[in-house]
Amino acid sequence: MKKITRQLNTLLVSAVLCFSFSITTFAENTVKYSNELTITPIRVFFAILIIPAFIVTEIAFEKIREKRVEKRNKKYGKDKE
């Protein structure tokens, strides 16, 4: 019963969100933005900065994961002996 209620709530919330986003899409008195590409130096800077930042975070997470796996393996190795 709880599973059905949870699924029904998820469906209702999804429908309400979709409906609310569609209302703002068809609003007539909104600010119109042009479709022109606006490239500013600050946007270029952040776009270039994101790539090395992503690589650094991936390397950092990999190092942290390796340390935790090594620590876990040592712990289980001691328990078995």
N, CA, C and O atoms as CSV, one atom per row, in Angstrom:
chain,resi,resn,atom,element,x,y,z
A,1,MET,N,N,0.829,-1.198,0.000
A,1,MET,CA,C,0.000,0.000,0.000
A,1,MET,C,C,0.870,1.258,0.000
A,1,MET,O,O,0.581,2.229,-0.698
A,2,LYS,N,N,1.955,1.218,0.808
A,2,LYS,CA,C,2.834,2.383,0.864
A,2,LYS,C,C,3.510,2.616,-0.480
A,2,LYS,O,O,3.709,3.760,-0.890
A,3,LYS,N,N,3.863,1.531,-1.165
A,3,LYS,CA,C,4.536,1.655,-2.457
A,3,LYS,C,C,3.617,2.315,-3.481
A,3,LYS,O,O,4.058,3.168,-4.251
A,4,ILE,N,N,2.345,1.926,-3.494
A,4,ILE,CA,C,1.382,2.508,-4.427
A,4,ILE,C,C,1.163,3.986,-4.110
A,4,ILE,O,O,1.093,4.816,-5.017
A,5,THR,N,N,1.057,4.314,-2.819
A,5,THR,CA,C,0.870,5.700,-2.405
A,5,THR,C,C,2.081,6.550,-2.804
A,5,THR,O,O,1.926,7.677,-3.276
A,6,ARG,N,N,3.271,6.008,-2.613
A,6,ARG,CA,C,4.488,6.734,-2.967
A,6,ARG,C,C,4.556,6.972,-4.474
A,6,ARG,O,O,4.916,8.062,-4.917
A,7,GLN,N,N,4.213,5.957,-5.258
A,7,GLN,CA,C,4.225,6.110,-6.713
A,7,GLN,C,C,3.176,7.112,-7.172
A,7,GLN,O,O,3.429,7.903,-8.081
A,8,LEU,N,N,2.004,7.085,-6.552
A,8,LEU,CA,C,0.949,8.038,-6.893
A,8,LEU,C,C,1.372,9.466,-6.554
A,8,LEU,O,O,1.136,10.389,-7.334
A,9,ASN,N,N,1.993,9.644,-5.395
A,9,ASN,CA,C,2.481,10.979,-5.019
A,9,ASN,C,C,3.552,11.460,-5.996
A,9,ASN,O,O,3.561,12.628,-6.384
A,10,THR,N,N,4.444,10.572,-6.391
A,10,THR,CA,C,5.481,10.938,-7.360
A,10,THR,C,C,4.860,11.351,-8.684
A,10,THR,O,O,5.276,12.344,-9.281
A,11,LEU,N,N,3.889,10.615,-9.138
A,11,LEU,CA,C,3.209,10.933,-10.390
A,11,LEU,C,C,2.495,12.276,-10.302
A,11,LEU,O,O,2.577,13.080,-11.231
A,12,LEU,N,N,1.802,12.528,-9.209
A,12,LEU,CA,C,1.078,13.789,-9.047
A,12,LEU,C,C,2.030,14.982,-8.973
A,12,LEU,O,O,1.777,16.016,-9.591
A,13,VAL,N,N,3.113,14.844,-8.227
A,13,VAL,CA,C,4.073,15.940,-8.117
A,13,VAL,C,C,4.721,16.202,-9.473
A,13,VAL,O,O,4.929,17.358,-9.842
A,14,SER,N,N,5.040,15.149,-10.217
A,14,SER,CA,C,5.628,15.318,-11.550
A,14,SER,C,C,4.662,16.040,-12.483
A,14,SER,O,O,5.067,16.922,-13.241
A,15,ALA,N,N,3.387,15.666,-12.426
A,15,ALA,CA,C,2.385,16.313,-13.274
A,15,ALA,C,C,2.222,17.788,-12.909
A,15,ALA,O,O,2.110,18.639,-13.791
A,16,VAL,N,N,2.209,18.086,-11.628
A,16,VAL,CA,C,2.073,19.480,-11.188
A,16,VAL,C,C,3.280,20.303,-11.626
A,16,VAL,O,O,3.127,21.435,-12.085
A,17,LEU,N,N,4.476,19.742,-11.486
A,17,LEU,CA,C,5.670,20.465,-11.920
A,17,LEU,C,C,5.667,20.706,-13.425
A,17,LEU,O,O,5.985,21.807,-13.875
A,18,CYS,N,N,5.315,19.703,-14.196
A,18,CYS,CA,C,5.253,19.867,-15.648
A,18,CYS,C,C,4.242,20.942,-16.023
A,18,CYS,O,O,4.507,21.771,-16.894
A,19,PHE,N,N,3.098,20.929,-15.375
A,19,PHE,CA,C,2.064,21.921,-15.655
A,19,PHE,C,C,2.521,23.324,-15.272
A,19,PHE,O,O,2.292,24.278,-16.016
A,20,SER,N,N,3.170,23.454,-14.107
A,20,SER,CA,C,3.612,24.779,-13.664
A,20,SER,C,C,4.702,25.336,-14.578
A,20,SER,O,O,4.727,26.539,-14.838
A,21,PHE,N,N,5.608,24.477,-15.074
A,21,PHE,CA,C,6.633,24.949,-15.997
A,21,PHE,C,C,6.030,25.324,-17.351
A,21,PHE,O,O,6.521,26.237,-18.014
A,22,SER,N,N,4.985,24.636,-17.759
A,22,SER,CA,C,4.370,24.961,-19.047
A,22,SER,C,C,3.625,26.287,-18.984
A,22,SER,O,O,3.524,26.981,-19.996
A,23,ILE,N,N,3.116,26.645,-17.849
A,23,ILE,CA,C,2.415,27.929,-17.716
A,23,ILE,C,C,3.387,29.078,-17.928
A,23,ILE,O,O,3.068,30.036,-18.633
A,24,THR,N,N,4.572,28.995,-17.327
A,24,THR,CA,C,5.532,30.083,-17.493
A,24,THR,C,C,6.066,30.143,-18.924
A,24,THR,O,O,6.509,31.203,-19.365
A,25,THR,N,N,6.034,29.051,-19.642
A,25,THR,CA,C,6.506,29.038,-21.023
A,25,THR,C,C,5.598,29.851,-21.919
A,25,THR,O,O,6.076,30.545,-22.817
A,26,PHE,N,N,4.294,29.778,-21.691
A,26,PHE,CA,C,3.344,30.453,-22.552
A,26,PHE,C,C,2.894,31.804,-22.012
A,26,PHE,O,O,1.918,32.369,-22.507
A,27,ALA,N,N,3.582,32.329,-21.011
A,27,ALA,CA,C,3.228,33.647,-20.487
A,27,ALA,C,C,3.543,34.701,-21.546
A,27,ALA,O,O,4.573,34.621,-22.215
A,28,GLU,N,N,2.669,35.678,-21.699
A,28,GLU,CA,C,2.819,36.651,-22.780
A,28,GLU,C,C,3.549,37.913,-22.361
A,28,GLU,O,O,4.245,38.506,-23.186
A,29,ASN,N,N,3.424,38.340,-21.145
A,29,ASN,CA,C,4.044,39.592,-20.718
A,29,ASN,C,C,5.356,39.324,-19.982
A,29,ASN,O,O,5.552,39.774,-18.854
A,30,THR,N,N,6.226,38.604,-20.624
A,30,THR,CA,C,7.507,38.303,-20.000
A,30,THR,C,C,8.623,39.038,-20.728
A,30,THR,O,O,8.422,39.577,-21.816
A,31,VAL,N,N,9.765,39.053,-20.130
A,31,VAL,CA,C,10.930,39.671,-20.746
A,31,VAL,C,C,11.416,38.758,-21.854
A,31,VAL,O,O,11.618,37.562,-21.643
A,32,LYS,N,N,11.600,39.317,-23.015
A,32,LYS,CA,C,12.060,38.523,-24.160
A,32,LYS,C,C,13.573,38.638,-24.268
A,32,LYS,O,O,14.123,39.740,-24.265
A,33,TYR,N,N,14.226,37.521,-24.362
A,33,TYR,CA,C,15.673,37.504,-24.531
A,33,TYR,C,C,15.995,37.113,-25.968
A,33,TYR,O,O,15.305,36.290,-26.571
A,34,SER,N,N,17.032,37.703,-26.497
A,34,SER,CA,C,17.412,37.372,-27.862
A,34,SER,C,C,18.107,36.015,-27.885
A,34,SER,O,O,18.622,35.559,-26.864
A,35,ASN,N,N,18.119,35.384,-29.028
A,35,ASN,CA,C,18.760,34.096,-29.195
A,35,ASN,C,C,20.204,34.222,-29.653
A,35,ASN,O,O,20.845,33.218,-29.965
A,36,GLU,N,N,20.719,35.433,-29.696
A,36,GLU,CA,C,22.092,35.645,-30.125
A,36,GLU,C,C,23.052,35.090,-29.083
A,36,GLU,O,O,22.787,35.144,-27.882
A,37,LEU,N,N,24.161,34.559,-29.558
A,37,LEU,CA,C,25.182,34.096,-28.633
A,37,LEU,C,C,25.892,35.303,-28.041
A,37,LEU,O,O,26.350,36.188,-28.764
A,38,THR,N,N,25.975,35.323,-26.753
A,38,THR,CA,C,26.680,36.418,-26.091
A,38,THR,C,C,27.931,35.845,-25.460
A,38,THR,O,O,27.870,35.196,-24.416
A,39,ILE,N,N,29.055,36.085,-26.091
A,39,ILE,CA,C,30.320,35.588,-25.582
A,39,ILE,C,C,31.052,36.758,-24.954
A,39,ILE,O,O,31.424,37.719,-25.628
A,40,THR,N,N,31.247,36.657,-23.677
A,40,THR,CA,C,31.994,37.677,-22.964
A,40,THR,C,C,33.279,37.033,-22.450
A,40,THR,O,O,33.346,35.811,-22.316
A,41,PRO,N,N,34.273,37.820,-22.170
A,41,PRO,CA,C,35.536,37.253,-21.680
A,41,PRO,C,C,35.376,36.453,-20.382
A,41,PRO,O,O,36.071,35.458,-20.177
A,42,ILE,N,N,34.474,36.881,-19.519
A,42,ILE,CA,C,34.299,36.152,-18.253
A,42,ILE,C,C,33.695,34.771,-18.501
A,42,ILE,O,O,34.047,33.816,-17.808
A,43,ARG,N,N,32.800,34.649,-19.468
A,43,ARG,CA,C,32.222,33.349,-19.803
A,43,ARG,C,C,33.268,32.432,-20.419
A,43,ARG,O,O,33.301,31.236,-20.130
A,44,VAL,N,N,34.116,32.991,-21.260
A,44,VAL,CA,C,35.188,32.193,-21.849
A,44,VAL,C,C,36.145,31.728,-20.760
A,44,VAL,O,O,36.596,30.583,-20.773
A,45,PHE,N,N,36.455,32.613,-19.820
A,45,PHE,CA,C,37.348,32.262,-18.721
A,45,PHE,C,C,36.780,31.095,-17.916
A,45,PHE,O,O,37.495,30.133,-17.635
A,46,PHE,N,N,35.504,31.171,-17.543
A,46,PHE,CA,C,34.914,30.099,-16.751
A,46,PHE,C,C,34.756,28.817,-17.560
A,46,PHE,O,O,34.875,27.722,-17.008
A,47,ALA,N,N,34.492,28.934,-18.840
A,47,ALA,CA,C,34.388,27.735,-19.676
A,47,ALA,C,C,35.729,27.015,-19.756
A,47,ALA,O,O,35.779,25.786,-19.728
A,48,ILE,N,N,36.807,27.772,-19.854
A,48,ILE,CA,C,38.135,27.165,-19.885
A,48,ILE,C,C,38.534,26.654,-18.504
A,48,ILE,O,O,39.238,25.649,-18.402
A,49,LEU,N,N,38.104,27.315,-17.460
A,49,LEU,CA,C,38.434,26.925,-16.095
A,49,LEU,C,C,37.743,25.632,-15.678
A,49,LEU,O,O,38.274,24.889,-14.853
A,50,ILE,N,N,36.579,25.357,-16.232
A,50,ILE,CA,C,35.807,24.182,-15.833
A,50,ILE,C,C,36.530,22.886,-16.195
A,50,ILE,O,O,36.496,21.929,-15.421
A,51,ILE,N,N,37.177,22.840,-17.342
A,51,ILE,CA,C,37.813,21.596,-17.797
A,51,ILE,C,C,38.930,21.154,-16.846
A,51,ILE,O,O,38.912,20.006,-16.402
A,52,PRO,N,N,39.899,22.011,-16.513
A,52,PRO,CA,C,40.920,21.561,-15.551
A,52,PRO,C,C,40.343,21.283,-14.166
A,52,PRO,O,O,40.805,20.377,-13.472
A,53,ALA,N,N,39.335,22.058,-13.760
A,53,ALA,CA,C,38.724,21.819,-12.450
A,53,ALA,C,C,38.068,20.441,-12.401
A,53,ALA,O,O,38.162,19.745,-11.390
A,54,PHE,N,N,37.415,20.053,-13.470
A,54,PHE,CA,C,36.800,18.734,-13.530
A,54,PHE,C,C,37.860,17.639,-13.458
A,54,PHE,O,O,37.688,16.652,-12.744
A,55,ILE,N,N,38.947,17.810,-14.190
A,55,ILE,CA,C,40.014,16.808,-14.183
A,55,ILE,C,C,40.625,16.682,-12.793
A,55,ILE,O,O,40.875,15.573,-12.322
A,56,VAL,N,N,40.864,17.813,-12.135
A,56,VAL,CA,C,41.447,17.793,-10.792
A,56,VAL,C,C,40.514,17.111,-9.798
A,56,VAL,O,O,40.967,16.324,-8.966
A,57,THR,N,N,39.220,17.401,-9.873
A,57,THR,CA,C,38.287,16.748,-8.941
A,57,THR,C,C,38.204,15.246,-9.193
A,57,THR,O,O,38.090,14.470,-8.245
A,58,GLU,N,N,38.260,14.829,-10.448
A,58,GLU,CA,C,38.241,13.402,-10.746
A,58,GLU,C,C,39.474,12.709,-10.175
A,58,GLU,O,O,39.367,11.622,-9.607
A,59,ILE,N,N,40.634,13.325,-10.321
A,59,ILE,CA,C,41.863,12.750,-9.767
A,59,ILE,C,C,41.785,12.693,-8.250
A,59,ILE,O,O,42.182,11.698,-7.644
A,60,ALA,N,N,41.275,13.754,-7.630
A,60,ALA,CA,C,41.159,13.787,-6.171
A,60,ALA,C,C,40.208,12.700,-5.674
A,60,ALA,O,O,40.524,12.006,-4.708
A,61,PHE,N,N,39.054,12.539,-6.316
A,61,PHE,CA,C,38.118,11.502,-5.893
A,61,PHE,C,C,38.708,10.110,-6.081
A,61,PHE,O,O,38.457,9.215,-5.274
A,62,GLU,N,N,39.488,9.923,-7.137
A,62,GLU,CA,C,40.127,8.631,-7.374
A,62,GLU,C,C,41.141,8.320,-6.281
A,62,GLU,O,O,41.210,7.186,-5.808
A,63,LYS,N,N,41.928,9.313,-5.876
A,63,LYS,CA,C,42.907,9.118,-4.797
A,63,LYS,C,C,42.207,8.784,-3.484
A,63,LYS,O,O,42.635,7.891,-2.754
A,64,ILE,N,N,41.127,9.508,-3.188
A,64,ILE,CA,C,40.382,9.251,-1.954
A,64,ILE,C,C,39.790,7.840,-1.976
A,64,ILE,O,O,39.822,7.133,-0.969
A,65,ARG,N,N,39.256,7.441,-3.113
A,65,ARG,CA,C,38.674,6.108,-3.221
A,65,ARG,C,C,39.745,5.031,-3.046
A,65,ARG,O,O,39.518,4.032,-2.364
A,66,GLU,N,N,40.901,5.233,-3.657
A,66,GLU,CA,C,41.983,4.256,-3.521
A,66,GLU,C,C,42.425,4.121,-2.072
A,66,GLU,O,O,42.666,3.008,-1.604
A,67,LYS,N,N,42.536,5.232,-1.353
A,67,LYS,CA,C,42.926,5.185,0.057
A,67,LYS,C,C,41.887,4.438,0.888
A,67,LYS,O,O,42.240,3.637,1.753
A,68,ARG,N,N,40.628,4.696,0.631
A,68,ARG,CA,C,39.579,4.014,1.398
A,68,ARG,C,C,39.542,2.523,1.104
A,68,ARG,O,O,39.340,1.713,2.008
A,69,VAL,N,N,39.737,2.157,-0.158
A,69,VAL,CA,C,39.753,0.734,-0.514
A,69,VAL,C,C,40.946,0.050,0.138
A,69,VAL,O,O,40.823,-1.062,0.650
A,70,GLU,N,N,42.091,0.706,0.120
A,70,GLU,CA,C,43.282,0.136,0.746
A,70,GLU,C,C,43.083,-0.030,2.251
A,70,GLU,O,O,43.461,-1.051,2.827
A,71,LYS,N,N,42.496,0.969,2.873
A,71,LYS,CA,C,42.218,0.906,4.311
A,71,LYS,C,C,41.228,-0.215,4.618
A,71,LYS,O,O,41.399,-0.944,5.595
A,72,ARG,N,N,40.196,-0.356,3.793
A,72,ARG,CA,C,39.215,-1.410,3.987
A,72,ARG,C,C,39.832,-2.785,3.804
A,72,ARG,O,O,39.549,-3.704,4.573
A,73,ASN,N,N,40.675,-2.930,2.787
A,73,ASN,CA,C,41.313,-4.219,2.550
A,73,ASN,C,C,42.243,-4.602,3.691
A,73,ASN,O,O,42.300,-5.775,4.060
A,74,LYS,N,N,42.973,-3.646,4.261
A,74,LYS,CA,C,43.838,-3.928,5.405
A,74,LYS,C,C,43.013,-4.363,6.610
A,74,LYS,O,O,43.392,-5.277,7.343
A,75,LYS,N,N,41.885,-3.697,6.802
A,75,LYS,CA,C,41.020,-4.015,7.941
A,75,LYS,C,C,40.479,-5.435,7.827
A,75,LYS,O,O,40.509,-6.187,8.800
A,76,TYR,N,N,39.986,-5.808,6.649
A,76,TYR,CA,C,39.445,-7.148,6.479
A,76,TYR,C,C,40.541,-8.197,6.471
A,76,TYR,O,O,40.310,-9.338,6.871
A,77,GLY,N,N,41.722,-7.827,6.025
A,77,GLY,CA,C,42.854,-8.762,6.039
A,77,GLY,C,C,43.255,-9.127,7.453
A,77,GLY,O,O,43.616,-10.274,7.714
A,78,LYS,N,N,43.199,-8.180,8.367
A,78,LYS,CA,C,43.536,-8.437,9.774
A,78,LYS,C,C,42.481,-9.302,10.451
A,78,LYS,O,O,42.804,-10.144,11.289
A,79,ASP,N,N,41.235,-9.094,10.090
A,79,ASP,CA,C,40.147,-9.866,10.712
A,79,ASP,C,C,40.231,-11.331,10.323
A,79,ASP,O,O,39.924,-12.192,11.148
A,80,LYS,N,N,40.630,-11.645,9.111
A,80,LYS,CA,C,40.655,-13.039,8.638
A,80,LYS,C,C,41.820,-13.820,9.215
A,80,LYS,O,O,41.717,-15.033,9.396
A,81,GLU,N,N,42.933,-13.146,9.510
A,81,GLU,CA,C,44.120,-13.856,9.989
A,81,GLU,C,C,44.038,-14.182,11.427
A,81,GLU,O,O,44.962,-14.781,11.978
